Amino acid sequence: MIPDLLRSLAPQVLAALARRYGDFDACEDAVQEALLAASQQWPASGIPDHPKGWLITTASRRRIEQLRSDVARQRREEAVASQPDPAPVSGVDDTLTLLLLCCHPSLTRPSQVALTLRAVGGLTTGEIARAFLVPESTIGQRISRAKRSLRGERFVPPSPDRLSSVLQVLYLIFTEGHTASSGDVLNRVDLTTEAIRLARQLHASLPEDGEVTGLLALMLLTEARRPARVSETGALVPLARQDRSRWTASFILEGVSLITKALSSAPVGPYQLQAAIAAVHDEAPTAEETDWAEILTLYDLLRVVAPGPMVTLNRVVAFAQVNGPSAGLAELAAAAADPALAAHHRVDAVRAHLLESSGDVEGAREAYAAAARRTLSLPEQAYLQSRAAALADR
């Protein structure tokens, strides 16, 4: 319980310190010391009545100690040290503020996203790297450079030009939570819940923004299917075989309402198109009744508006549903030429499905096995291995 509480409070505490003292890197160090102190003291003394306030007060004192030890910052030290105790703790949730502040205009877009995922989302460097489909060392360098760039920087109120970075960050946090890129669980509900919470806050501030609305709708429509994605034994259940009665109807209703309004009142963007695709899936009574022609049309639009490797791969699936597995395999061969997809396990998984649908049992078995070897998600690995084993028995 204590580790979960500390994880949820960490970004709020960091936001409060960064806004009060500036110097992101130093504030993060102070917060880490406060978290360590809490993890050592709370199990014995109990969780304080106001844990967030305790952490902010402790981290603030650590930051003051840092300032006092820094001779080069004598003036700043005197200004802060003249206050015997930190200012009263606000009850406002600063998580969203921290997310916006991390998208500082002095940082490059990749650095903004990587730093925010680390500070707000709590993702590891490896998880962020897999979300970006780039080496872990690259993400580590981005985060280090971002911290150096923000050293001594006092944050200013967020501006609209940071919105696109914020949306990308929220989407990546949600995606990592929806299908964890590694480990023994398929879903990380803490991440999807946090992403939806922040998206709701952002939507409340910008209700007329079509892409903010589209992102919230996409999250809700995707999260609606989570209860049916894992069987009672913990095995992954593909979309076509899910028990749709287990889907969260309230999320579907809310998501469909949001995306319907956004598409009719705002310029179309990538998050709205993805939400529209999710809505087609969620509104189909059965997998067989899914309107794949509409989904393919939406992917064709998405490929123009926001091209990318995963868009290409998902479009291949829709294309095969409309035009048949052989045509889909030809499209997949062209898509796999993209270096970002060449070694991705989902390419092998899609190939396996299409080969199985076309009657090539041995080819499908080999592709399922290859996909299983490449994924770091144990639930996905188990599912892919089970498919390969089932085909071996034919």
C-alpha positions as CSV (number, residue, x, y, z in Angstrom):
1,M,0.0,0.0,0.0
2,I,2.8,2.5,1.0
3,P,4.7,2.0,-2.3
4,D,1.6,2.6,-4.4
5,L,0.7,5.7,-2.3
6,L,4.3,7.1,-2.7
7,R,4.2,6.5,-6.4
8,S,0.9,8.3,-6.8
9,L,2.0,11.3,-4.7
10,A,5.6,11.7,-6.2
11,P,4.6,13.8,-9.2
12,Q,2.4,16.1,-7.1
13,V,5.3,16.6,-4.7
14,L,7.8,17.3,-7.5
15,A,5.4,19.8,-9.1
16,A,5.0,21.7,-5.8
17,L,8.8,21.9,-5.3
18,A,9.6,22.8,-8.8
19,R,7.1,25.6,-8.8
20,R,8.4,26.9,-5.5
21,Y,12.1,26.6,-5.9
22,G,12.8,26.0,-9.6
23,D,15.8,23.8,-10.7
24,F,14.0,20.6,-11.7
25,D,16.9,18.3,-11.3
26,A,17.7,19.5,-7.7
27,C,14.0,19.3,-6.7
28,E,13.8,15.8,-8.1
29,D,16.7,14.8,-5.9
30,A,15.0,16.3,-2.8
31,V,11.8,14.5,-3.6
32,Q,13.6,11.2,-4.0
33,E,15.1,11.7,-0.5
34,A,11.7,12.4,0.9
35,L,10.3,9.3,-0.7
36,L,13.1,7.3,0.7
37,A,12.5,8.7,4.2
38,A,8.8,7.9,4.0
39,S,9.5,4.3,2.8
40,Q,11.7,3.9,5.9
41,Q,9.6,5.7,8.5
42,W,6.0,5.1,7.6
43,P,6.0,1.3,8.0
44,A,6.9,1.8,11.7
45,S,5.2,5.1,12.5
46,G,2.2,4.7,10.3
47,I,1.0,6.8,7.3
48,P,0.6,10.5,8.4
49,D,-2.9,12.1,8.2
50,H,-1.7,14.3,5.3
51,P,0.9,12.2,3.5
52,K,1.3,14.7,0.6
53,G,1.9,17.5,3.0
54,W,4.5,15.4,4.9
55,L,6.3,14.6,1.7
56,I,6.3,18.3,0.5
57,T,7.5,19.5,3.9
58,T,10.3,16.9,4.0
59,A,11.4,17.5,0.4
60,S,11.3,21.2,0.9
61,R,13.6,20.9,3.9
62,R,15.9,18.7,1.9
63,R,15.9,21.4,-0.8
64,I,16.7,24.1,1.7
65,E,19.6,22.1,3.0
66,Q,20.9,21.8,-0.5
67,L,20.6,25.5,-1.0
68,R,22.4,26.2,2.3
69,S,25.3,24.0,1.2
70,D,25.7,25.8,-2.1
71,V,28.0,28.8,-1.5
72,A,27.6,29.9,-5.1
73,R,23.9,30.5,-4.5
74,Q,24.3,32.5,-1.3
75,R,21.6,35.1,-2.1
76,R,19.1,32.4,-3.0
77,E,20.0,30.5,0.2
78,E,19.3,33.5,2.4
79,A,15.9,34.2,0.8
80,V,14.7,30.7,1.3
81,A,16.5,30.0,4.6
82,S,14.9,33.0,6.2
83,Q,11.6,31.0,6.3
84,P,11.9,28.6,9.2
85,D,9.4,26.2,7.6
86,P,8.0,25.7,4.1
87,A,4.9,27.5,3.1
88,P,1.5,25.8,3.9
89,V,0.8,22.9,1.7
90,S,-1.9,23.4,-1.0
91,G,-4.6,20.8,-1.3
92,V,-4.6,21.2,-5.1
93,D,-3.4,18.2,-7.2
94,D,-0.4,19.4,-9.1
95,T,0.1,16.3,-11.2
96,L,-1.3,17.9,-14.4
97,T,0.6,21.1,-13.7
98,L,3.8,19.1,-13.6
99,L,3.0,17.3,-16.8
100,L,2.5,20.7,-18.6
101,L,5.5,22.2,-17.0
102,C,7.7,19.4,-18.2
103,C,6.9,20.3,-21.8
104,H,9.1,23.4,-21.4
105,P,9.8,25.2,-24.7
106,S,13.5,25.0,-24.2
107,L,13.4,21.2,-24.6
108,T,13.1,19.3,-27.9
109,R,9.9,17.4,-28.4
110,P,11.4,13.9,-27.7
111,S,13.0,15.3,-24.5
112,Q,9.7,16.8,-23.4
113,V,8.0,13.5,-23.8
114,A,10.7,11.4,-22.2
115,L,11.1,13.6,-19.2
116,T,7.4,13.8,-18.6
117,L,6.9,10.1,-18.8
118,R,9.7,9.7,-16.3
119,A,8.6,12.4,-13.9
120,V,4.8,12.1,-14.1
121,G,4.1,8.7,-15.5
122,G,6.7,6.9,-13.4
123,L,7.8,4.8,-16.4
124,T,11.3,3.3,-16.4
125,T,13.8,4.3,-19.1
126,G,13.3,0.8,-20.7
127,E,9.6,1.2,-20.8
128,I,9.8,4.6,-22.4
129,A,12.3,3.3,-25.0
130,R,10.0,0.5,-26.0
131,A,7.1,3.0,-26.3
132,F,9.3,5.0,-28.7
133,L,10.7,2.0,-30.5
134,V,14.3,3.3,-29.9
135,P,17.3,2.1,-27.9
136,E,17.2,2.5,-24.1
137,S,20.5,4.4,-24.2
138,T,18.9,7.0,-26.4
139,I,16.0,7.7,-23.9
140,G,18.5,7.8,-21.1
141,Q,20.5,10.5,-22.9
142,R,17.3,12.5,-23.6
143,I,16.3,12.5,-20.0
144,S,19.8,13.5,-18.8
145,R,20.0,16.4,-21.3
146,A,16.5,17.6,-20.4
147,K,17.4,17.8,-16.7
148,R,20.6,19.7,-17.5
149,S,18.6,22.1,-19.7
150,L,16.1,22.8,-16.9
151,R,18.8,23.3,-14.2
152,G,18.2,26.6,-12.6
153,E,15.0,27.2,-14.6
154,R,12.0,28.6,-12.9
155,F,8.8,27.2,-14.5
156,V,6.3,29.6,-16.0
157,P,2.5,29.0,-16.4
158,P,1.8,26.4,-19.1
159,S,1.0,27.7,-22.6
160,P,-1.2,26.2,-25.4
161,D,1.9,25.4,-27.6
162,R,2.8,22.6,-25.2
163,L,-0.6,20.9,-25.7
164,S,0.5,18.5,-28.5
165,S,3.4,17.2,-26.3
166,V,1.1,16.7,-23.4
167,L,-1.4,14.7,-25.6
168,Q,1.4,12.5,-26.8
169,V,2.7,11.9,-23.3
170,L,-0.7,11.0,-22.0
171,Y,-1.3,8.6,-24.9
172,L,2.1,6.9,-24.3
173,I,1.4,6.5,-20.6
174,F,-2.0,5.0,-21.4
175,T,-0.6,2.7,-24.1
176,E,2.1,1.3,-21.7
177,G,-0.6,0.7,-19.2
178,H,-3.0,-0.9,-21.6
179,T,-0.4,-3.4,-22.9
180,A,2.7,-3.5,-20.7
181,S,5.7,-3.8,-22.9
182,S,7.4,-6.2,-20.5
183,G,6.7,-8.2,-17.4
184,D,4.3,-10.8,-16.2
185,V,1.1,-8.7,-16.4
186,L,-0.7,-7.6,-19.5
187,N,-2.3,-4.5,-18.0
188,R,-0.9,-1.9,-15.7
189,V,-4.2,-0.4,-14.4
190,D,-2.3,2.2,-12.4
191,L,-1.0,3.8,-15.6
192,T,-4.3,3.6,-17.5
193,T,-6.2,5.0,-14.6
194,E,-3.7,7.9,-14.2
195,A,-3.7,8.7,-17.9
196,I,-7.5,8.8,-18.0
197,R,-7.6,11.0,-14.8
198,L,-5.2,13.5,-16.3
199,A,-7.0,13.4,-19.7
200,R,-10.3,14.2,-17.8
201,Q,-8.6,17.2,-16.1
202,L,-7.3,18.4,-19.4
203,H,-10.7,18.0,-21.1
204,A,-12.3,20.0,-18.3
205,S,-9.9,22.8,-19.0
206,L,-10.2,22.6,-22.8
207,P,-13.7,21.1,-23.5
208,E,-13.9,22.5,-27.1
209,D,-10.5,21.1,-28.2
210,G,-11.2,18.3,-30.6
211,E,-8.0,16.4,-30.1
212,V,-8.2,16.6,-26.3
213,T,-11.7,15.2,-26.5
214,G,-10.6,12.6,-29.0
215,L,-7.8,11.4,-26.8
216,L,-10.1,11.0,-23.8
217,A,-12.6,9.2,-25.9
218,L,-9.9,6.9,-27.3
219,M,-8.8,6.0,-23.8
220,L,-12.3,5.3,-22.5
221,L,-13.2,3.2,-25.5
222,T,-10.0,1.2,-25.2
223,E,-10.2,0.8,-21.5
224,A,-13.8,-0.4,-21.8
225,R,-12.5,-3.7,-23.2
226,R,-9.9,-4.3,-20.5
227,P,-12.1,-6.6,-18.3
228,A,-12.4,-9.1,-21.1
229,R,-8.8,-9.0,-22.3
230,V,-7.6,-11.6,-19.8
231,S,-9.2,-14.9,-18.9
232,E,-9.8,-16.2,-15.4
233,T,-6.5,-18.0,-15.7
234,G,-4.6,-14.8,-16.6
235,A,-4.3,-15.7,-20.3
236,L,-4.6,-13.0,-23.0
237,V,-7.9,-13.1,-24.9
238,P,-7.8,-11.5,-28.4
239,L,-10.4,-9.0,-29.4
240,A,-12.3,-11.4,-31.7
241,R,-12.8,-13.9,-28.8
242,Q,-13.6,-11.6,-26.0
243,D,-16.9,-11.8,-24.1
244,R,-18.4,-8.4,-25.0
245,S,-20.8,-8.6,-22.1
246,R,-17.8,-7.9,-19.8
247,W,-16.9,-4.7,-21.5
248,T,-17.6,-1.5,-19.5
249,A,-20.7,-0.1,-21.0
250,S,-20.5,3.3,-19.3
251,F,-17.1,3.9,-20.8
252,I,-18.4,3.0,-24.2
253,L,-21.4,5.3,-23.9
254,E,-19.2,8.2,-22.7
255,G,-16.5,7.6,-25.3
256,V,-19.0,7.4,-28.2
257,S,-20.7,10.5,-27.1
258,L,-17.4,12.4,-26.8
259,I,-16.1,11.4,-30.2
260,T,-19.4,12.0,-31.9
261,K,-19.4,15.5,-30.7
262,A,-15.8,16.1,-31.5
263,L,-16.0,14.9,-35.1
264,S,-19.0,17.1,-35.7
265,S,-17.6,20.3,-34.2
266,A,-13.8,20.4,-34.5
267,P,-11.1,19.9,-37.2
268,V,-10.3,16.2,-37.5
269,G,-7.0,15.0,-35.9
270,P,-5.3,11.7,-35.3
271,Y,-6.7,11.0,-31.8
272,Q,-10.2,11.6,-33.0
273,L,-9.7,9.1,-35.9
274,Q,-8.3,6.5,-33.5
275,A,-11.2,7.0,-31.2
276,A,-13.6,6.6,-34.1
277,I,-11.9,3.3,-35.0
278,A,-12.2,2.2,-31.4
279,A,-15.9,3.2,-31.4
280,V,-16.6,1.0,-34.5
281,H,-15.1,-2.0,-32.6
282,D,-17.0,-1.3,-29.4
283,E,-20.4,-0.8,-31.0
284,A,-20.3,-4.0,-33.0
285,P,-22.5,-6.6,-31.3
286,T,-20.1,-9.4,-32.3
287,A,-16.7,-9.6,-33.9
288,E,-18.3,-10.9,-37.1
289,E,-20.5,-7.8,-37.3
290,T,-17.5,-5.4,-37.1
291,D,-17.6,-2.9,-40.0
292,W,-14.1,-3.5,-41.3
293,A,-14.7,-1.4,-44.4
294,E,-15.3,1.7,-42.2
295,I,-12.3,0.9,-40.1
296,L,-10.1,0.6,-43.2
297,T,-11.4,4.0,-44.5
298,L,-10.5,5.5,-41.1
299,Y,-7.0,4.0,-41.2
300,D,-6.5,5.4,-44.7
301,L,-7.4,8.9,-43.3
302,L,-5.1,8.3,-40.3
303,R,-2.2,7.3,-42.5
304,V,-2.5,10.7,-44.2
305,V,-3.0,12.8,-41.1
306,A,-0.5,11.0,-38.8
307,P,1.6,8.3,-40.6
308,G,3.6,5.9,-38.4
309,P,4.7,2.3,-38.2
310,M,1.9,1.2,-35.9
311,V,-0.7,2.9,-38.0
312,T,0.7,1.1,-41.0
313,L,0.6,-2.3,-39.2
314,N,-3.0,-1.8,-37.9
315,R,-4.1,-0.8,-41.4
316,V,-2.8,-4.1,-42.7
317,V,-5.1,-6.0,-40.4
318,A,-8.1,-4.0,-41.5
319,F,-7.0,-4.3,-45.2
320,A,-6.8,-8.1,-44.8
321,Q,-10.3,-8.3,-43.2
322,V,-11.7,-6.5,-46.2
323,N,-9.6,-7.9,-49.0
324,G,-8.6,-11.3,-47.7
325,P,-5.5,-12.8,-46.0
326,S,-3.4,-13.2,-49.2
327,A,-3.8,-9.5,-50.1
328,G,-3.0,-8.7,-46.5
329,L,0.2,-10.6,-46.6
330,A,1.3,-8.6,-49.6
331,E,0.6,-5.4,-47.7
332,L,2.4,-6.7,-44.7
333,A,5.6,-7.6,-46.7
334,A,5.7,-3.9,-47.8
335,A,5.1,-2.6,-44.3
336,A,7.8,-4.8,-42.8
337,A,10.4,-3.0,-44.9
338,D,10.1,-0.1,-42.4
339,P,13.2,-0.4,-40.0
340,A,10.9,0.5,-37.1
341,L,8.8,-2.6,-37.8
342,A,11.3,-5.0,-39.1
343,A,12.1,-6.8,-35.8
344,H,8.8,-6.0,-34.0
345,H,7.0,-9.0,-32.6
346,R,3.6,-7.6,-33.8
347,V,4.7,-8.0,-37.4
348,D,5.3,-11.7,-36.8
349,A,2.0,-12.0,-34.9
350,V,0.0,-10.4,-37.7
351,R,1.8,-12.5,-40.3
352,A,1.0,-15.6,-38.3
353,H,-2.7,-14.7,-38.1
354,L,-2.9,-14.1,-41.9
355,L,-1.0,-17.3,-42.7
356,E,-3.3,-19.3,-40.5
357,S,-6.3,-17.7,-42.2
358,S,-4.9,-18.5,-45.6
359,G,-4.4,-22.2,-44.7
360,D,-0.6,-22.2,-44.3
361,V,-0.4,-24.0,-40.9
362,E,3.3,-24.5,-40.8
363,G,4.1,-21.0,-41.8
364,A,1.7,-19.7,-39.2
365,R,3.2,-21.9,-36.5
366,E,6.7,-20.6,-37.2
367,A,5.5,-17.0,-37.2
368,Y,3.7,-17.4,-33.9
369,A,6.9,-18.9,-32.4
370,A,9.0,-16.0,-33.8
371,A,6.6,-13.4,-32.3
372,A,6.7,-15.2,-28.9
373,R,10.5,-15.0,-28.9
374,R,10.5,-11.3,-29.6
375,T,8.0,-10.0,-27.1
376,L,9.0,-9.1,-23.6
377,S,5.4,-9.3,-22.3
378,L,4.9,-12.7,-20.6
379,P,1.1,-12.8,-21.2
380,E,1.6,-12.1,-24.9
381,Q,4.4,-14.6,-25.0
382,A,2.2,-17.3,-23.5
383,Y,-0.6,-16.6,-25.9
384,L,1.6,-16.7,-28.9
385,Q,3.3,-19.9,-27.7
386,S,-0.2,-21.5,-27.2
387,R,-1.2,-20.6,-30.8
388,A,2.0,-22.1,-32.1
389,A,1.5,-25.3,-30.0
390,A,-2.2,-25.6,-31.2
391,L,-1.1,-25.5,-34.8
392,A,1.7,-28.1,-34.2
393,D,-1.0,-30.5,-33.1
394,R,-3.0,-30.2,-36.4
